């Protein structure tokens, strides 16, 4: 029973369940770079660094901006046209950066 719980826990904590395509995310990230920096490091204290953030966190935050759950007048138009695949890919790309 103990081994089963550990196995299930390891599956739940695994980042391998996230299926973003890093190269596709990099290609899609050009517009993000205007505020968040080309390599995900913002030059301005107004915008957060995206490089190295956890993939699941980025997916959650981008989807929150897209749904309107999280409001920001500059982010709303940036994420409006993103598909779930785009979001997964962007998150994978930024999570892959140091």
N, C-alpha and C positions, 0 to 999 in steps of 0.2 A: 504494500500500500504506500509506503514512504517513497519508493522509487517512482511510482506512478505520479504522485504529487509533484515531485521534483521535475519529472519529465514535462508535465503539463505547465508548470511554472516556467520552465526554460523555453517552452514554445511561446508562451504569452509575452515573455520579456525579449524574445529574439527580434532583432531588427531585420532579419532575413524575410519576414513576412511583408515588409514594405518593398514594393516592386518598381520603384521609380527608375527611370533610365537617365543616368548621369549625363551622358552626351546630349541627349534630347533636352534635358534641363538647361545645360550650358547654352545651347542654341537659343532657347526660349528666354534666357535671362538678360538679354541685351537691354531691354527697357527697364529692368529692375536696377541695373547698374547706374542709372542716372542719379538715383538717390542713395542706394545701398552700396555703391562702389562696384567696380568691375569684378573684383574678386570677393565681393560680399563684405568688404570692410568699408563702412561709411566714413566719408571725410567730415561729415557734419554731426554734431551731437543731437540734431533733431531726428535723425533716422537711425534705427538700430543696425548693428552688424548682423548679417545673416550667415556668414561663414562659420561653420562648425556647430551651428544649432542642431539639435536633435531632429531627425527627419519627421517623426510623428508630430512633434511640436509645431514644425513649420506647416505641415499639412493642416493641422487643426486651426492654426491662426489664419492661414490664407482662406480656408473655407469659412471661417467666422467673418472675415471681411467680405467675402463674396455673398454670404447669406444676409448680411446686415446685422448679424448678432454683435459684431464688433464694428464700430463706426469710425471712419476717418475719411474726410472728403477727398484726400489725395489718393488713398488706396482703393476706394470703391471703383473708380473707372479703370484702374490698372488690372483688377482681378475679375471684372465683369465678364470678359470673354474667355476666361480660362476654363478648360474642361477639367474633369477629375484627373485625367491622365497628365495634362499639363501641370497641374498642382503637384502630383506625385513626382513628376520629373524634376520640377524646380526644387522641391524639397530634397530629393536625392542629391541633386547637384550641390546645393548650398551645404548640406550635411557632410558632403565629401571634402569640403574645403577646410583648411586649417586656419 
